[in-house]
Amino acid sequence: MQIRPFGRLLPVSAATRRALRAVRPVQRTVRLPLLEVLGRVSAETVRALFAVPRFSRATWDGFALRSRSTRGASPRRPAILEVVGEVFADRGYTQALRPNEAVAIAAGGRLPPGADTMVIFEETSRTRTRIRVPRYLRVGERVAATGADFPRGRVLVRAGEVLDPATVGSLGAIGRTALEVVDRPRVSILPNGNELVVPGGRLRGDQIFETNNLTLGGIVRAGGGVPLLHAPLADDSRRIEHAVRRALAISDLVLLTGGSSVGEHDYAPDVLPRIGRVLFHGVAVRPGKPTIVAEHAGKLMIGMPGHPTSALSNSFWLLLPILRRFGHLPGPGWTDGTCRLEGRGDHPSRDLSVVVPLRVVDGRGYPTYHGSHAVTGLRGVNAFSIIPPGGRSWRKGQRIPVHFLPEPIAAPAAGTG
């Protein structure tokens, strides 16, 4: 078997920076109903067409009245007001209130003309037609004035902003039903290997079922992308090149799993330079050393190791930030924290960073890795850490830096320490 040695290995941080610099974020947009835009990136700036609320309204159930009708009121000498009508959220009282008059009003109801404050039911005592108010009510108590939420012309969402529930609700408050958002990045996943069979197929001889489509497809979807799954490719340079070119035509990012190393049948290092500009081949990291990244017209091609755990752990530190950059999403896709180590993390390497997958429970981190071949080595993982080259072995009880993965990539964490 012929082996082609790696050249200079790029440090993890440098590899990530170089790949991110080559990303051209997606410019396509799509118009979606408001119910479907949560977590998406707005492609338009929207201003309020009118003030909300459009009129002064009650924020509690009670009585609307004039503030000056309660001047001098106290528990011993309450103000006595005549109840002359009632207001519901959908039906108002149109006559102007006179001094010493009150109107029963439901939360959300429009204050009648002349009313400028309100009192809740619990603060009053009532006969059939009158109420007693035991204190002075200032103007505006328990009242949402016109424009109190936002005035006409206020920017409700800016282009490039990630949409949260309250922002979506504010758009609904001005009558919007849909919004233009940034389209999700499309990611083709091309597994490579003569031994691979699609799950559900028939195994022959030494064949195995292909799983990187499923694991990486899940990462892509959770990271804000659209996975496009392809059948396994045979170890044939021409077919691989043809498949990558076709995938580039319909994708923003192509993931080629397997065939990225330096063996005789590892074709990614030959194919990708024929299609685009190689940014790097070989990262000083374990697992994932054979990773290769190339760029063509703002699109990326990533050759990942075929071992399931290597490909999956690569997706934590490399694929997630790239997906978010393509989709205009902020940050790398994880949050930083610490945990107290339970057990031994991993042996450090003199020349390589070491990715350590962790299950963090109640602030305690449990390493899960047991070989790059074993996809179950990442079951239950909700965080990872990276031991730098030349670092010391971690000791049990040591507090270590951790990157917490987002759900649903991560199993729900019981604490972050």
LUMDONU-74603 format. One record per residue (C-alpha): x, y, z; residue in three letters; residue number from 1. Coordinates in steps of 0.1 Angstrom, whole numbers. Example, Ala and Ser with C-alpha at 12.3 -4.5 7.8 and 13.67 -1.06 7.14 Angstrom:
residues 2
R	123	-45	78	ALA	1
R	137	-11	71	SER	2
END
This chain:
residues 417
R	0	0	0	MET	1
R	14	34	-10	GLN	2
R	14	62	16	ILE	3
R	17	99	9	ARG	4
R	29	117	40	PRO	5
R	12	149	53	PHE	6
R	29	182	49	GLY	7
R	28	208	77	ARG	8
R	-2	203	100	LEU	9
R	-23	234	108	LEU	10
R	-32	241	144	PRO	11
R	-69	238	152	VAL	12
R	-75	275	157	SER	13
R	-57	285	125	ALA	14
R	-76	259	105	ALA	15
R	-109	272	118	THR	16
R	-100	308	110	ARG	17
R	-88	300	75	ARG	18
R	-120	281	67	ALA	19
R	-142	308	81	LEU	20
R	-125	335	61	ARG	21
R	-133	316	29	ALA	22
R	-170	314	36	VAL	23
R	-194	336	17	ARG	24
R	-226	337	37	PRO	25
R	-258	327	19	VAL	26
R	-275	356	0	GLN	27
R	-307	337	-10	ARG	28
R	-338	346	8	THR	29
R	-372	330	13	VAL	30
R	-405	344	25	ARG	31
R	-420	324	53	LEU	32
R	-451	325	75	PRO	33
R	-444	341	109	LEU	34
R	-450	308	127	LEU	35
R	-420	294	108	GLU	36
R	-394	322	113	VAL	37
R	-384	316	149	LEU	38
R	-346	313	151	GLY	39
R	-342	324	115	ARG	40
R	-323	355	103	VAL	41
R	-344	383	90	SER	42
R	-335	395	55	ALA	43
R	-355	427	59	GLU	44
R	-359	457	82	THR	45
R	-394	463	94	VAL	46
R	-408	494	110	ARG	47
R	-441	498	129	ALA	48
R	-469	511	106	LEU	49
R	-487	524	137	PHE	50
R	-483	527	174	ALA	51
R	-491	497	197	VAL	52
R	-513	499	216	PRO	53
R	-533	520	192	ARG	54
R	-554	533	222	PHE	55
R	-550	535	259	SER	56
R	-562	502	275	ARG	57
R	-565	485	308	ALA	58
R	-538	461	319	THR	59
R	-559	445	347	TRP	60
R	-595	437	354	ASP	61
R	-611	465	374	GLY	62
R	-627	499	370	PHE	63
R	-617	528	347	ALA	64
R	-622	563	361	LEU	65
R	-608	598	364	ARG	66
R	-578	602	387	SER	67
R	-592	635	402	ARG	68
R	-623	616	413	SER	69
R	-601	599	440	THR	70
R	-584	630	453	ARG	71
R	-582	629	491	GLY	72
R	-595	593	492	ALA	73
R	-583	571	522	SER	74
R	-595	539	539	PRO	75
R	-615	560	564	ARG	76
R	-629	583	538	ARG	77
R	-630	564	505	PRO	78
R	-641	580	472	ALA	79
R	-675	568	462	ILE	80
R	-681	565	424	LEU	81
R	-711	555	404	GLU	82
R	-707	525	381	VAL	83
R	-723	536	348	VAL	84
R	-712	509	323	GLY	85
R	-687	482	314	GLU	86
R	-660	476	289	VAL	87
R	-648	443	274	PHE	88
R	-617	437	254	ALA	89
R	-637	437	222	ASP	90
R	-665	462	231	ARG	91
R	-660	497	245	GLY	92
R	-679	524	263	TYR	93
R	-682	554	241	THR	94
R	-696	581	264	GLN	95
R	-673	605	282	ALA	96
R	-669	597	319	LEU	97
R	-680	625	342	ARG	98
R	-665	632	376	PRO	99
R	-672	605	402	ASN	100
R	-682	579	375	GLU	101
R	-665	546	369	ALA	102
R	-668	519	342	VAL	103
R	-661	482	349	ALA	104
R	-633	472	325	ILE	105
R	-616	439	314	ALA	106
R	-579	436	309	ALA	107
R	-571	448	274	GLY	108
R	-602	469	272	GLY	109
R	-601	505	258	ARG	110
R	-604	532	283	LEU	111
R	-635	553	278	PRO	112
R	-632	590	269	PRO	113
R	-622	610	300	GLY	114
R	-608	580	319	ALA	115
R	-571	583	328	ASP	116
R	-565	556	354	THR	117
R	-580	524	368	MET	118
R	-584	505	400	VAL	119
R	-584	467	403	ILE	120
R	-615	449	416	PHE	121
R	-596	436	447	GLU	122
R	-590	472	459	GLU	123
R	-626	482	460	THR	124
R	-658	474	478	SER	125
R	-690	475	458	ARG	126
R	-727	478	461	THR	127
R	-750	472	432	ARG	128
R	-743	505	415	THR	129
R	-714	521	434	ARG	130
R	-677	514	443	ILE	131
R	-656	526	472	ARG	132
R	-620	534	463	VAL	133
R	-597	536	495	PRO	134
R	-568	557	481	ARG	135
R	-558	583	455	TYR	136
R	-551	568	421	LEU	137
R	-524	585	400	ARG	138
R	-529	592	363	VAL	139
R	-519	561	343	GLY	140
R	-521	534	370	GLU	141
R	-525	500	354	ARG	142
R	-530	516	320	VAL	143
R	-510	509	288	ALA	144
R	-510	543	271	ALA	145
R	-511	547	233	THR	146
R	-477	537	219	GLY	147
R	-465	523	253	ALA	148
R	-453	492	236	ASP	149
R	-438	509	206	PHE	150
R	-446	541	186	PRO	151
R	-453	544	149	ARG	152
R	-420	542	129	GLY	153
R	-401	521	155	ARG	154
R	-378	495	140	VAL	155
R	-392	461	151	LEU	156
R	-366	440	134	VAL	157
R	-334	447	114	ARG	158
R	-320	428	85	ALA	159
R	-295	403	99	GLY	160
R	-312	399	133	GLU	161
R	-320	365	147	VAL	162
R	-357	362	153	LEU	163
R	-370	354	189	ASP	164
R	-406	349	200	PRO	165
R	-411	385	212	ALA	166
R	-399	399	179	THR	167
R	-421	376	160	VAL	168
R	-450	387	182	GLY	169
R	-443	424	176	SER	170
R	-446	417	138	LEU	171
R	-479	401	143	GLY	172
R	-490	431	164	ALA	173
R	-488	453	133	ILE	174
R	-506	427	112	GLY	175
R	-477	410	94	ARG	176
R	-482	374	85	THR	177
R	-449	366	68	ALA	178
R	-413	378	67	LEU	179
R	-384	375	43	GLU	180
R	-356	355	59	VAL	181
R	-321	343	49	VAL	182
R	-323	309	33	ASP	183
R	-306	280	51	ARG	184
R	-273	268	38	PRO	185
R	-275	236	17	ARG	186
R	-250	209	26	VAL	187
R	-243	179	5	SER	188
R	-229	149	23	ILE	189
R	-210	124	1	LEU	190
R	-197	93	20	PRO	191
R	-169	75	2	ASN	192
R	-158	39	5	GLY	193
R	-163	6	-14	ASN	194
R	-173	-11	19	GLU	195
R	-203	12	25	LEU	196
R	-240	3	21	VAL	197
R	-270	25	27	VAL	198
R	-289	15	59	PRO	199
R	-317	-8	48	GLY	200
R	-297	-23	20	GLY	201
R	-281	-58	19	ARG	202
R	-246	-64	33	LEU	203
R	-223	-86	14	ARG	204
R	-189	-99	24	GLY	205
R	-170	-72	44	ASP	206
R	-195	-44	38	GLN	207
R	-208	-22	66	ILE	208
R	-237	2	69	PHE	209
R	-229	39	63	GLU	210
R	-237	62	92	THR	211
R	-220	95	85	ASN	212
R	-250	107	64	ASN	213
R	-271	103	95	LEU	214
R	-248	118	122	THR	215
R	-235	147	101	LEU	216
R	-269	153	86	GLY	217
R	-282	158	121	GLY	218
R	-254	182	129	ILE	219
R	-262	202	97	VAL	220
R	-299	204	105	ARG	221
R	-293	214	141	ALA	222
R	-267	240	130	GLY	223
R	-292	257	108	GLY	224
R	-285	240	74	GLY	225
R	-304	217	51	VAL	226
R	-287	183	47	PRO	227
R	-287	168	12	LEU	228
R	-278	131	15	LEU	229
R	-261	111	-12	HIS	230
R	-255	74	-17	ALA	231
R	-220	61	-8	PRO	232
R	-194	66	-35	LEU	233
R	-170	39	-47	ALA	234
R	-132	44	-44	ASP	235
R	-129	59	-79	ASP	236
R	-112	92	-85	SER	237
R	-133	101	-115	ARG	238
R	-167	93	-99	ARG	239
R	-158	112	-68	ILE	240
R	-148	143	-88	GLU	241
R	-180	141	-108	HIS	242
R	-201	137	-77	ALA	243
R	-184	166	-59	VAL	244
R	-189	189	-89	ARG	245
R	-226	180	-92	ARG	246
R	-230	185	-54	ALA	247
R	-214	219	-56	LEU	248
R	-239	230	-82	ALA	249
R	-268	226	-57	ILE	250
R	-250	232	-24	SER	251
R	-231	259	-4	ASP	252
R	-210	233	13	LEU	253
R	-199	197	4	VAL	254
R	-188	172	30	LEU	255
R	-169	143	16	LEU	256
R	-164	116	44	THR	257
R	-137	90	40	GLY	258
R	-108	91	15	GLY	259
R	-92	123	30	SER	260
R	-61	107	44	SER	261
R	-28	97	27	VAL	262
R	-34	61	17	GLY	263
R	-34	47	-18	GLU	264
R	-72	48	-21	HIS	265
R	-77	82	-4	ASP	266
R	-88	103	-33	TYR	267
R	-100	135	-17	ALA	268
R	-64	151	-17	PRO	269
R	-62	145	-55	ASP	270
R	-98	154	-64	VAL	271
R	-104	186	-44	LEU	272
R	-74	205	-58	PRO	273
R	-87	199	-93	ARG	274
R	-120	216	-84	ILE	275
R	-109	244	-61	GLY	276
R	-82	260	-40	ARG	277
R	-70	239	-11	VAL	278
R	-70	259	21	LEU	279
R	-53	232	41	PHE	280
R	-48	194	43	HIS	281
R	-40	181	77	GLY	282
R	-48	195	111	VAL	283
R	-28	191	142	ALA	284
R	-57	174	160	VAL	285
R	-67	140	173	ARG	286
R	-90	127	161	PRO	287
R	-95	143	127	GLY	288
R	-59	148	115	LYS	289
R	-66	140	78	PRO	290
R	-92	168	74	THR	291
R	-89	187	41	ILE	292
R	-107	219	32	VAL	293
R	-109	235	-3	ALA	294
R	-128	265	-16	GLU	295
R	-145	272	-50	HIS	296
R	-165	304	-58	ALA	297
R	-173	310	-21	GLY	298
R	-184	275	-16	LYS	299
R	-165	251	6	LEU	300
R	-156	214	3	MET	301
R	-145	196	34	ILE	302
R	-129	161	33	GLY	303
R	-134	145	66	MET	304
R	-121	112	80	PRO	305
R	-145	83	75	GLY	306
R	-144	70	110	HIS	307
R	-177	80	126	PRO	308
R	-164	95	158	THR	309
R	-136	114	140	SER	310
R	-161	129	115	ALA	311
R	-185	137	143	LEU	312
R	-160	153	167	SER	313
R	-147	173	137	ASN	314
R	-181	187	132	SER	315
R	-181	201	167	PHE	316
R	-151	224	164	TRP	317
R	-151	230	126	LEU	318
R	-184	223	109	LEU	319
R	-207	241	134	LEU	320
R	-189	275	131	PRO	321
R	-188	272	93	ILE	322
R	-225	264	92	LEU	323
R	-233	294	113	ARG	324
R	-212	317	92	ARG	325
R	-229	305	60	PHE	326
R	-263	311	76	GLY	327
R	-255	346	90	HIS	328
R	-258	333	126	LEU	329
R	-236	347	153	PRO	330
R	-211	328	173	GLY	331
R	-195	294	169	PRO	332
R	-225	273	179	GLY	333
R	-215	265	214	TRP	334
R	-212	283	248	THR	335
R	-181	284	269	ASP	336
R	-179	273	306	GLY	337
R	-161	249	329	THR	338
R	-167	216	346	CYS	339
R	-149	194	372	ARG	340
R	-134	164	356	LEU	341
R	-144	129	367	GLU	342
R	-119	103	355	GLY	343
R	-91	109	331	ARG	344
R	-96	131	300	GLY	345
R	-71	117	275	ASP	346
R	-34	114	270	HIS	347
R	-20	147	258	PRO	348
R	1	147	226	SER	349
R	33	166	221	ARG	350
R	23	178	186	ASP	351
R	-15	175	184	LEU	352
R	-45	190	201	SER	353
R	-68	164	215	VAL	354
R	-105	167	213	VAL	355
R	-122	153	244	VAL	356
R	-160	146	242	PRO	357
R	-177	150	276	LEU	358
R	-210	143	293	ARG	359
R	-215	171	318	VAL	360
R	-239	164	347	VAL	361
R	-243	188	376	ASP	362
R	-211	205	368	GLY	363
R	-191	172	365	ARG	364
R	-176	161	332	GLY	365
R	-173	125	322	TYR	366
R	-152	116	292	PRO	367
R	-169	93	268	THR	368
R	-145	86	239	TYR	369
R	-134	51	233	HIS	370
R	-119	50	198	GLY	371
R	-124	68	165	SER	372
R	-142	38	150	HIS	373
R	-170	37	176	ALA	374
R	-199	61	171	VAL	375
R	-213	52	205	THR	376
R	-183	69	220	GLY	377
R	-202	101	215	LEU	378
R	-235	90	229	ARG	379
R	-248	113	255	GLY	380
R	-222	140	248	VAL	381
R	-232	176	256	ASN	382
R	-198	193	256	ALA	383
R	-162	189	245	PHE	384
R	-129	203	254	SER	385
R	-95	205	236	ILE	386
R	-62	196	253	ILE	387
R	-35	218	236	PRO	388
R	-4	202	222	PRO	389
R	22	195	249	GLY	390
R	-3	199	277	GLY	391
R	-3	179	309	ARG	392
R	-27	150	316	SER	393
R	-59	161	332	TRP	394
R	-64	149	368	ARG	395
R	-96	138	384	LYS	396
R	-112	168	402	GLY	397
R	-95	193	380	GLN	398
R	-116	222	367	ARG	399
R	-113	223	329	ILE	400
R	-125	247	301	PRO	401
R	-155	233	282	VAL	402
R	-175	241	251	HIS	403
R	-212	233	257	PHE	404
R	-230	220	226	LEU	405
R	-265	232	218	PRO	406
R	-295	210	218	GLU	407
R	-305	189	200	PRO	408
R	-269	180	192	ILE	409
R	-263	177	229	ALA	410
R	-281	155	253	ALA	411
R	-298	179	278	PRO	412
R	-272	190	304	ALA	413
R	-280	188	341	ALA	414
R	-256	217	350	GLY	415
R	-227	236	337	THR	416
R	-205	239	368	GLY	417
END
